[in-house]
Amino acid sequence: MGITSLRQDGVLFAVDMPPEIDAILQEAVILYEDTERAEAMLEKAHAMAGGRLEVYVALYKFYFYKNRIDDAEAIALKALNEAARQGGFSAEWHTLTTESAQWTPAPDAQRFFLYTLKALAFVNLRNVNNAIADALLNKLQELDPRDQVGGSVIRDLALGMMEA
């Protein structure tokens, strides 16, 4: 399962996304250049979605691409909390172990949690919080040794930034 992918008529946020929420998310994609309106659509979808993790991802990606890094981080932290709640494990990522939950193969809540750890590492690299990014990437590698969510890509980026 992919977090998001392209489809012929827009972006596929989730195969089982309720049509009314999907329509709002598609409108947000169309309105992307109109930041205020796109953000309002994303917030509306989030309010209607009842904890759909895909909507959190759409929100933190939107904020990141709009260079609103602090907002992206705040939503990503909320996404971690929601994924942990849904998965029945602690949201305190630094305390998690391979025994805290089923990480491989990861069910949806765990996969979103891992994916969001990766996003937070990227956000922290962007904010030049290299120690936090490194800690997040180390935890991600511990919990996702098969690299299901592609944490190695962010690790390689971090290493390249340190060498530059």
C-alpha positions as CSV (number, residue, x, y, z in Angstrom):
1,M,0.0,0.0,0.0
2,G,1.3,3.4,-0.9
3,I,0.8,6.5,1.2
4,T,-0.3,8.5,-1.8
5,S,0.1,8.0,-5.5
6,L,-1.1,9.5,-8.8
7,R,-4.2,8.3,-10.5
8,Q,-5.6,9.3,-13.9
9,D,-8.0,11.9,-12.4
10,G,-6.0,13.2,-9.5
11,V,-4.1,11.8,-6.4
12,L,-5.0,8.5,-4.8
13,F,-4.9,9.2,-1.1
14,A,-6.4,5.8,-0.2
15,V,-8.4,3.1,-2.0
16,D,-11.0,3.2,0.7
17,M,-11.2,6.9,1.2
18,P,-14.9,8.0,1.6
19,P,-15.9,9.8,-1.6
20,E,-16.9,13.0,0.1
21,I,-13.5,13.3,1.8
22,D,-11.7,12.3,-1.4
23,A,-13.5,15.0,-3.3
24,I,-12.3,17.7,-0.8
25,L,-8.8,16.4,-1.0
26,Q,-8.9,16.5,-4.8
27,E,-10.1,20.1,-4.6
28,A,-7.2,20.9,-2.4
29,V,-4.8,19.5,-4.9
30,I,-6.4,21.6,-7.7
31,L,-6.2,24.7,-5.5
32,Y,-2.6,24.1,-4.4
33,E,-1.4,27.4,-5.7
34,D,-4.1,29.2,-3.8
35,T,-2.6,28.5,-0.4
36,E,-5.5,29.8,1.7
37,R,-8.2,27.9,-0.1
38,A,-6.2,24.7,-0.4
39,E,-5.4,24.8,3.3
40,A,-9.0,25.4,4.1
41,M,-10.0,22.3,2.0
42,L,-7.3,20.2,3.8
43,E,-8.5,21.3,7.2
44,K,-12.1,20.6,6.2
45,A,-11.1,17.1,5.1
46,H,-9.2,16.6,8.3
47,A,-12.2,17.6,10.4
48,M,-14.4,15.2,8.5
49,A,-12.0,12.3,8.3
50,G,-12.2,11.1,11.9
51,G,-8.5,10.2,12.3
52,R,-7.7,9.1,8.7
53,L,-4.0,8.9,8.7
54,E,-3.8,9.7,5.0
55,V,-5.2,13.1,5.7
56,Y,-2.5,13.9,8.2
57,V,0.1,13.0,5.6
58,A,-1.6,15.3,3.0
59,L,-1.5,18.1,5.6
60,Y,2.1,17.8,6.7
61,K,3.2,17.4,3.1
62,F,1.3,20.5,2.1
63,Y,2.8,22.5,4.9
64,F,6.3,21.2,4.1
65,Y,6.0,22.0,0.4
66,K,4.7,25.5,1.3
67,N,7.9,26.0,3.4
68,R,5.8,26.1,6.6
69,I,8.1,23.7,8.3
70,D,6.9,24.4,11.9
71,D,3.3,23.6,10.8
72,A,4.5,20.5,9.0
73,E,6.3,19.3,12.2
74,A,3.2,20.0,14.4
75,I,0.9,18.0,12.1
76,A,3.5,15.2,11.8
77,L,3.6,15.0,15.6
78,K,-0.2,14.8,15.8
79,A,0.0,12.1,13.1
80,L,2.4,10.1,15.2
81,N,0.0,10.3,18.2
82,E,-3.0,9.2,16.1
83,A,-1.1,6.3,14.4
84,A,0.1,5.1,17.8
85,R,-3.4,5.4,19.2
86,Q,-4.8,3.4,16.3
87,G,-1.9,0.8,16.5
88,G,-2.1,0.4,20.3
89,F,1.5,1.4,21.1
90,S,3.2,4.4,22.6
91,A,3.6,7.6,20.6
92,E,6.9,8.3,22.4
93,W,9.0,7.2,19.5
94,H,12.3,7.2,21.4
95,T,11.0,4.6,23.8
96,L,9.8,2.1,21.2
97,T,11.5,-1.2,20.5
98,T,11.0,-3.9,17.9
99,E,8.8,-5.6,20.5
100,S,6.5,-2.6,21.0
101,A,4.4,-3.4,17.9
102,Q,4.4,-5.5,14.8
103,W,6.7,-3.5,12.6
104,T,7.5,-6.0,9.8
105,P,5.4,-6.4,7.8
106,A,3.8,-3.3,9.1
107,P,0.0,-2.9,9.4
108,D,-1.4,0.4,8.4
109,A,-1.0,2.3,11.7
110,Q,2.5,1.1,12.2
111,R,3.4,1.9,8.6
112,F,2.1,5.4,8.9
113,F,4.0,5.8,12.1
114,L,7.2,4.7,10.4
115,Y,6.5,6.9,7.4
116,T,5.9,9.9,9.7
117,L,9.2,9.2,11.6
118,K,10.9,9.5,8.2
119,A,9.0,12.8,7.5
120,L,10.0,14.2,10.9
121,A,13.6,13.3,10.2
122,F,13.4,15.2,6.9
123,V,11.7,18.2,8.6
124,N,14.4,18.3,11.3
125,L,17.1,18.1,8.6
126,R,15.5,21.1,6.9
127,N,15.5,23.0,10.3
128,V,19.2,22.0,10.8
129,N,18.3,20.0,13.8
130,N,20.8,17.3,12.8
131,A,20.9,15.6,16.2
132,I,17.2,15.1,16.3
133,A,17.1,14.0,12.7
134,D,19.9,11.5,13.4
135,A,18.0,10.1,16.4
136,L,14.8,9.7,14.4
137,L,16.7,8.0,11.6
138,N,18.4,5.6,14.1
139,K,15.0,4.7,15.6
140,L,13.5,4.3,12.2
141,Q,16.3,1.9,11.2
142,E,15.8,0.0,14.4
143,L,12.1,-0.4,13.9
144,D,12.2,-0.8,10.1
145,P,15.3,-2.8,9.4
146,R,13.9,-3.9,6.0
147,D,13.5,-0.2,5.0
148,Q,9.8,-0.6,4.2
149,V,9.3,3.2,4.2
150,G,12.6,4.3,2.6
151,G,14.3,5.8,5.6
152,S,17.6,5.0,3.9
153,V,16.9,7.8,1.4
154,I,16.7,10.4,4.1
155,R,19.8,8.8,5.8
156,D,21.8,9.2,2.5
157,L,20.6,12.8,2.2
158,A,21.7,13.5,5.8
159,L,25.1,12.0,5.1
160,G,25.4,14.0,2.0
161,M,24.6,17.2,3.8
162,M,27.2,16.5,6.5
163,E,29.8,15.9,3.9
164,A,29.1,19.1,2.0
